[in-house]
Amino acid sequence: LVDPFGASSDFLGRGGAALSADGLVLAAASYGYDGAFVNTGALLVWKRPDISTSFATVPPVKLTDPNGIKNDFLGQGAVALSPDGLLLAAGYGGLNNVGGVIAFTN
């Protein structure tokens, strides 16, 4: 899978990926993504309607930290999904050199 609007320095997947227990939701980190600032990072989420549908046919949703700053590296610290795929958590590799975790709910 790829980010249809990604850049070579986004490093999609290098921060990790997670699959929900039912196999319908896939999330991957793109910690080098340049959002409002350089290297703020992003998470891409693919949600398919059923197990027979390929993730490659589903456009991803890109999630970012609305308060993200330069060199946060969102997603570099790992990505995790709850079994039902409704909760997504990811670690920061930067965040002012103290690290951190962010959670998104669907």
Secondary structure, 3 states (H helix, E strand, C coil): CCCCCCCHHHCEEEEEEEECCCCCEEEEEECCCCCCCCCCEEEEEEECCCCCCCHHHCCCEEECCCCCCCCCCEEEEEEEECCCCCEEEEEECCCCCCCEEEEEEC
